[in-house]
Amino acid sequence: MNEAGAKKISFIRAVESTDSGHKLLSAEDRGYAERIAAEQTRWQAAEQAERPSSAAYLARRAELLTDKLAQRHPKALRAFEAMRWWPWIGVLLPLLALVLGAAAEHIADRQRVNILAFPLLGLLLWNLAVYLMLAASVARTLVRGTGRRAGWLQEQIFGVRARFSPDAAGPLAAAFGRFALDWTQRSSPLLAARAARVLHLAAALLALGVIAGLYLRGLVLEYRAGWDSTFLDANAVHSLLAFFLQPVARLVGVPFPGVAEIAALRWSAGEGENAARWIHMYAATAMLWVVVPRLGLAAIAAWRERRIAADFPLALDDPYFRRVLSAWREVPARVRVAPYAYTPADAASEGLRRLARHLFGDRVDLKFSRTTDYGEEDSTVSGVDGAAGTDLLIALFNLGSTPETENHGVFLDRLESAAEGPVIVLVDESSFRRRLAGQAGSDARLAERRRAWNGLAGTRGLGAVYADLESADLAVVEREFELQLSRASGRN
């Protein structure tokens, strides 16, 4: 999936996540896009003798829905198009750096070159600091991992801002706000690569501009080289300049002056000397220390940029993509519920069906296995119909039961060994809440029982989800379920 496809997918994801009332994209719009995208994706894959991919389907679906949205809301398309990378920035900034370097004021009064205040010495010191910061950044990345968010400068330069009217309201404004934040985070590696390419190239051309300006002015003017300092003596100046210039001076065959010669160049001692050899030493040093390394870093950044833009890393394992891809799947998602010592009421069963549809879309095959009675844990695997082929296996418990490692724990162990997909621990609170209704200390007892179940699930590396399945509002439970499912998928 390339950058353009990932961007449209992220945009439509933001629209659909905020447009719960289907005011921007109707159910008919979404259904039409799903059908056409599925047909075209499979047809193109067959033409190329390839296997149709979920990423290609999502990209085509997002493209169709973006076009539909643009027909009804032209401002939306203009705002979406504005949030993109402008290639001319990558040309203009380095050229400006080249012109700035060539036009900079290199020479002090009366055509003197102060070798301690030479512009190239400042460039060398600055680039040395940059290289140290880059090394520190690489070290932090190796220790902490990737995932650093794009910085303010990157966002300002490369257009990752919501250019939408601040007076706008409603689902469209909310969608753009969410998209801007989401895309900034997802595209931060690409933004970092682009920023590195442009800034490294600009730094190299700035140094080239300074070098070119020095030589061009030196053709028609004679510059005298010398120095003055309030705090440094000749020995200190010699050591400082030798650190930067002596290695390259030996390389290009230019003799580096000794301490006595440096002392004689002090303005208070005379008129200095012809600046030609200093210009040669500084120019050669800048080429080796600045221009060549910066061009190399720019080339590496350009390679990273092309690689990320061509194969954009967009994770498809969150709940939104699971729901959207339910229409793409050739078979429905298979969810199995394995109750232990507990038979859920009809209202609780309906709550579980709503949870399954929220996670996997309308095309979900939800089935309840036979309840495993207390003490019959060894028969768990045979009692869970099709456990080995499920997309999700839910171990259903009743909060009214006290968790026991030798029973409830063994039941979980049997389920995990049988399931190929993730296992989620779901504890139904509905009957326990009814029993405690109106009693003093009910909240404390509820919290105590939850701690016990958390302890049992934690010993298996799982997290328990608590739900009043008979309640009509399961929004909080749905979010917690999504979190646990994402963690379980990561473990698998």
Secondary structure as UniProt FT lines:
FT   HELIX           3..18
FT   TURN            20..21
FT   HELIX           27..47
FT   TURN            48..49
FT   HELIX           54..72
FT   HELIX           74..82
FT   HELIX           87..103
FT   HELIX           109..111
FT   STRAND          112..114
FT   TURN            115..116
FT   HELIX           119..144
FT   HELIX           152..157
FT   TURN            158..159
FT   TURN            166..167
FT   HELIX           171..186
FT   HELIX           188..220
FT   STRAND          224..227
FT   HELIX           234..252
FT   HELIX           259..264
FT   HELIX           267..269
FT   STRAND          273..274
FT   HELIX           276..286
FT   HELIX           287..291
FT   HELIX           292..310
FT   HELIX           319..324
FT   TURN            325..328
FT   STRAND          333..340
FT   HELIX           346..360
FT   STRAND          364..368
FT   TURN            374..375
FT   HELIX           377..379
FT   HELIX           380..383
FT   TURN            385..386
FT   HELIX           387..389
FT   STRAND          392..398
FT   TURN            399..400
FT   HELIX           405..409
FT   HELIX           410..418
FT   STRAND          423..428
FT   HELIX           430..436
FT   TURN            437..438
FT   TURN            440..441
FT   HELIX           442..459
FT   TURN            460..461
FT   STRAND          464..467
FT   TURN            469..470
FT   HELIX           475..491
//
